[in-house]
Amino acid sequence: MTQGHSPELDQLYKDFAAEHLNPLWTQLDDLMPEHPAPKAVPHVWKWSRLYELAKRSGDLVPVGRGGERRAIGLANPGLGGRPYVSPTLWAAIQYLGGKETAPEHRHAQNAFRFVVEGEGVWTVVNGDPVRMSRGDLLLTPGWNFHGHHNETDQPMAWIDGLDIPFSYQNDVGFFEYGSERVTDYATPNFSRGERLWCHPGLRPLSGLQNTVSSPIGAYRWEFTDRALTEQLLLEDEGQPATVEQGHAAVRYVNPTTGGDVMPTIRAEFHRLRPGVETATRREVGSTVFQVFEGDGAVVIDGATHSLEKGDMFVIPSWVPWSLQAESRFDLFRFSDAPIMERLHFDRVHIDGGNR
């Protein structure tokens, strides 16, 4: 809307300001853009650099009360220095030295860990020791006590993902300290949750009540790898098993509901055959990838970024992107899709497809 200038109009705006009011007609484009206009920007973090800095922090910064975790958050360059990878998601590299223990605590925020390499650490979630190994997805749903202990002389690093920004913006966060150590130093190959729940197609009668988050503490790489392998073998046999030609993908699910593993975070794993290029797509909400194995590239808003093992990148809301595989290309992905879908803000556009 356009207006002229007059002493009366100037006074009107001064009176608005004095009463902490803002008229819609002066800010409609900012409040209601024609399409998402995220402040977050696409960005790639190189694993070689992340790991080097995490290792240096391991030499200089102790783990324990006060800092709690040696976790280094990925700060999106478009978010003014906030330690957020996107407006809804937090991502970090966490580093635990040989024989170190990270004390127990709990928080309302939902969390997971994904291991791109290494082993020897157990995370203890509500008293259940869970082995952490290469390719595993490990869950710490909100308000579960958890700590970590390294049983080897070698350090280990992994990525953390949480809904911290979403929780912070909506004032729903709680935090509580737990034991200064961990409540169980056992090192079982499989956690109690896995022993009860991880049998394909079978649900224990002792667990018929649906749960908000998955009761499975660890989704093991051997099963993820097998599922992806079988999808591509079925594709070779002419069966409709992949999301697009040469592109196998799985979603980690809560076995009590068939839905996402946690109410605010979706986790997936993608495998591309060598030479495959995915369709360009836009999605409402933000997503983060980490390369698990192989070489390739991501094209984000027309810019091509080369990728190798461990590299991480963020795609803000409604920014176009596609993947290109040089070798077999394995990628872990997490996003805020459950939030967008629950609130019915979700929207996807795929080039050559439908909105």
PyMOL commands that set and color helices and strands:
alter all, ss='L'
color gray80, all
select helices_A, chain A and resi 7-18+24-26+28-31+47-60+164-169+192-197+205-207+221-236+337-342
alter helices_A, ss='H'
color red, helices_A
select strands_A, chain A and resi 43-45+71-73+90-96+101-107+111-114+119-125+128-133+137-140+146-150+156-162+175-177+218-219+247-251+266-272+281-283+287-293+296-300+303-307+312-315+321-325+329-335+348-350
alter strands_A, ss='S'
color yellow, strands_A
deselect
rebuild
show_as cartoon
